[in-house]
Amino acid sequence: MVSDTAEEYRLCGRCTAGWVGCVSCRRLTAPYQRTDSGEVVCGRCTEAFFDLCTSCSRFSAASRYLSGGGRICARCAEQYSSCRGCGTLTRVGGDCDSCDHPHHVWNYSYKPDPRFYGDGPLYLGMELEIVVPEYQYRRCVALAGDHLGPLGYLKRDSSIEPGGFELVTHPMSYDYAIGEFPWPLLRQLAELGCETDSSVGLHIHASRDGFASAAHIYRWMKMLYRNESAVTTIARRRSHYAPFDQRARAKVKDTAKDPLHALGLSRYQAINPYPQKTLELRVFASSLDVQQVQAALAFTAASIDYTRGLRVADVRAGAWDWSRFAAWVTQQNGLYGPLLAEMEDLSCAC
């Protein structure tokens, strides 16, 4: 008898003797790697969905950031103290690295525990890539740190050329983001010579808990895929970092259910379904124009809200058509004002 394994080999029963099902994808794998609960997990799933606990050397799907670097599983987290300012795990107590160094650009792999701002269940996290002139780098880092405070942080990103940083926010509700993000920062960075061009992007993470169901995620993803031309107009770019991949589109019904179905797909697509807690909308061009950045947040929130209550009959009657969505945006009493203004500027509203 031949079996398909988690590593996508086809092996006979003799070669898979002693193998067990991966706790994540359920496919056969050698029992070499284990989770913090003692279960076997395959290599593909550890790479995509698990972190290695730096304390017990087991994999965890719900790890926490440890100040100074590394991830810690929930069981090992009980051995550590918490930062007095933000609750981040620390080795010796006191303040964490983030609170100690607010004017710092962290490594690309830096991923602190999320802090939630505003009222959910839908939270949006923003990743804004910015080209920064070398002679103004330190000044721009200090400026961004002062404005962001605990709301976000800066990371290195080698894809930003010739140099710059990625501005990352913690999860925010749409209303909180529009009202409380330090929007004057964007203009001040531009005045210091910072730029955005077609090579840098703006990514919006939307919390999976903000959707009503897997069916809602499916409706949202299908609407975006069916309106590629209008979406890329709003996004102000087409990019090989965020293509409307046909293979990914064909798997939307599956990836809407959970991230496991994303295995085998590229992360670099219009909607990245790999994150366990979010869906990453990668289509937008970066910008230091407040309306354009707010419009990206507004489009994400509005399209999720619009598709929340759609029924099969609505879809059959044309609810996925861009004109129907655009008309709906105009009827929301200014809730999505930045999106409406951007649609009018780009002449793609109905």
N, C-alpha and C positions, 0 to 999 in steps of 0.2 A: 504494500500500500504506500502510495506517494502522498506527502502532505506539503502544503504551502506554508512556509514559515514567515515569521514577522520580518525577517531580513530579506524576504522575497526569493528565497531559494526553494527549490522543489527537492525534498529529501525523502528517502525511504524510511520505513518504520525502524529499521536497525540503526540508522544514523541519528534518529530523533529519540532514541530510547532515553528516558529520564527527562526529556524536555517537558515543559508545562506551558500553559497559556499565559501570555502577558497580562498583567492586571489591568492594563490600559486598553490595548487593542484586541486582546483575547487570542491572538495568533500564537502558534508554537514558537518558543524560544528557549535557548539554553539557560539554565538557572544560575547565571553568573552574577547578575545585578539584582539588587533587592531594594525595595522602598523602605521608608522609615517605619512602615507597619509590617515589614517582613515578607512582603509579597514580591514575586519575580516580575521584572519589567524588562522589555526588550530595548535594544540600542536605539532604534528609530524613535520610540516614544520618549526615552530619556532626553534625547537631543531636542525634541520638539516641545515637550510638555512638563519636564521635570528639572529640578535643580539638584546639584550634589550638595548635601549638607557637609560643611567644612568641619563639623564637629564629630559626627558619627560615620561619615563617608557612605551614607545611604542616600537614595534619591527621594525627593519630596515634591509633591504636586502643590503644596501649600506652604512654601518656605517663606522666611522673612529675611530682610536685609540686616546684616550685622555691620555696625560702624567699623570702618577700616577695611571693609571688603569681605566678600563671601556671603553665602546664604546658609540659613539655619532652619532645620525642620522644627515642627511645632513641639515635639518632645524635648529636643535639646534647647529650645528657646527658654525653657523654664530655668535653665542654669545661668542665664545672663540678666543683667540689670537693664533698665530702660532710661533713655535720655530724659532729663527733667523738662526739656522744652517741647519735644515732639513725640516721645515714646519709642523712638528707634532703639533697637537692641544695642547695648554697648558691652564691651568686655570688662571694664573696670568701673562702671558707673560714670556719673558726671554727664557732660554734654556729648552729643554724637558729632561725627565729622562734619555733617552738614550745618549744624548750629554753630560749631566752632569756626567754620570757614564759609560764610555766606557768599564771599566773592571768590568763587572757585569754579573752574571748568573741569568737570569730572570725566573719567574715561567713558568710552562709548557703552561699556557693559554696565555702568552704574545704574542701578534700579532700586531706589529706596521704596519702603513700604508706602502705598498710596495714602494720601490724606484727602478726604472727601469734603467738598465745599458746596453749599446750597442743598436744596431738597431734591432727592431722587424720585423715582428709581433710575431715570436716565441721566448718566453723567458723561461728560465729554472731556477728553484729554487732548491737548494740542501739542504737536511737535513742529516747531517752526525753524527751518534751516536758514541761516543768515550768513552772508559773506561779509567778513569784517576786515578792514584794512589793517595791516600789521602794525603800523605806527600808532593806531588808535586802539589796539587790542585790549590792553589793560584798562583803559578808560571805559571802554564799552562793557567789559566784564563787570567792573565796579558799578556802573550805571544800572545794568540789568539786575545785578544782585540786590541793589538798593530798592529798586522798584518792585521786583518779584517778591522779596521776603520769603515767607513760608509757602507761597502759592506755586512756586516752581523752582527750576534749577537749570544749569547749563551743562551741556555735554560736548565732548569732542566728536567730530564726524569726519573721517578722512575723505568722504565723497564731496565735501564742500571745498571747492578750489577757487582761488589759491589758498584760502584759509578762512576760518570762521568758527561758529559754534551753533549748536542746536538748542533752542530755547524750548524746554519741556515743562508743561504745567501738570499739576496734580489734577485728578478728576473734578470737574465742576458741572453743576447744572447749567443749562443754557442761560437762564435768567441771571445766575450768579456771574457767569463769564462775561456777559454783555455789560453788567452793571459794576463789577468789581475788578476785573482784570485791569492792570495799569496801562491803558491804551496810549497815553502820551509817550510811553517808552518807545513805541515804534517810530514816531516822528523824531524823537531825540536821537535814536540810533541812526536814522537816515541822515540827520544833520551832521553826525560825526563821520559820515562817509560810508556807512554800511549799505549794502545793496542786496537785492535778490534778482536772480535771473532764471532762465529756463532750466538751469542745471540743478537748482535747489527746490525742495518741495515743502508743502505743508500737509501734515498727516493728522487726521482726526480719529481718535479712538472713541467708539461709542460702546457703553457698557451693555453686555448681553442681557443683564437684568432689567434694562430699560425697555426691552421688547416684551410684548404680551405673551409670545409663544414662539416656537420654532417656525410655525406657519407665518407669523408676522415677519420674522427675519427673512423667510423665503420671499414674501411679497415685496419687502423692501429691496432685497438684492435683485430680484427680477426687474423691478421698475427701473433701477439704475442701469442694469445691463441693456434693457430694451430702449433706453434713451441715451445711448452713448454719446451721440453728437451734441445734445443739449447739455449733458453733464460735463463734457470736456470744454464746452463753451464757458459754463459757469466756473469751471476749474482753471480756465485760462491756459491750458496746456494739454498736450499729449506727451507721454513719457514712457520710455522703455522700463522705467522703474514702477510704472503703474498701468500696464496694458490691460485692456478688456479681453482677457484670455478666454478663448472659446472652450478650452477644456475645463477651466474653472467654472465658466458659465453653465456648462452641461452638468456640473456636480452641485449646483446651488441647492437642490432639494436635499442633498445629503449634508453638505457643509453647514446648512442652516440648523441642523439638529445638534451638532457638537463639533469641536475642532478635530476630533479623530479622523473625520472623513476628509480632512485637508491633506493627510499624509500622501506624498507623491506629487502634490502641487507646489508651485513656486510661491514664496512669500511675496515676491515682487509682482503684484497684480493690483487691479483697481480696488478690490476689496480683499484685504488679507484676512482669511478666516482662522489663522493659526492661534492667535492669543486665546487663552482659556476663558478670560473674563470679558474680553472686548472683541469688537470687529473694527479693523483699522481701514478707514477710507483714505486711500493714498493718492487720490487723483489731483489734488490742488497744487497749483504753483505757489511757491512761497511769495510773501509780499510784506512790505512795511506800510502799506496803505490800510488804514483802520477799517474802512468799509469792506475791502476785499477779504480781510482776515475774518471779520465778523460775519460776512456773508457765507464763508465756508462753515463756520459753526452753525449759522442759521439754516443753511441748506441741509446739513446733517440732521439737526433736530426736526426741521419741518418735514423732511422726507420720511423720517421714522414716525412722526405724528400722523402724517397723511395716510400712511399705509397701515396704521394700527387697526382701524375698524373696517377695512375693505372686505367685502364679501365676494364670493365667486361671481354673483350676479353683477356686482359693480365692475369687476375686472372684465367680464364679457361685454359690458356696456361701454368699455373704453377708459376705465379709471386709471390704467397704466399709461395713458397718453400724456405727453408732457404738457399739452395745452390744458388738460384737466387739472393737473397739479399746479401749474402756474396760476390758473384762475382761483384755485383754493387758497394759495398763498395771499392773494390780494384781498381775500375775505376774512383774514385773521386779525383784523383791527390793529394792524401795525406790529403784531407780535414778532414777525420775521422781517421787520423793516429793512435791515441791511441786505437781506437776500432780495427783497423786492426792488430796492434801489439798484443793486448790481444787475439784476435781470433787465431792468429798464435801460441801464447804461449800455448793456451788451446787446440790447434789442432781441432778447430771446424770450421775453414774456409774451403772453397771448394778447 
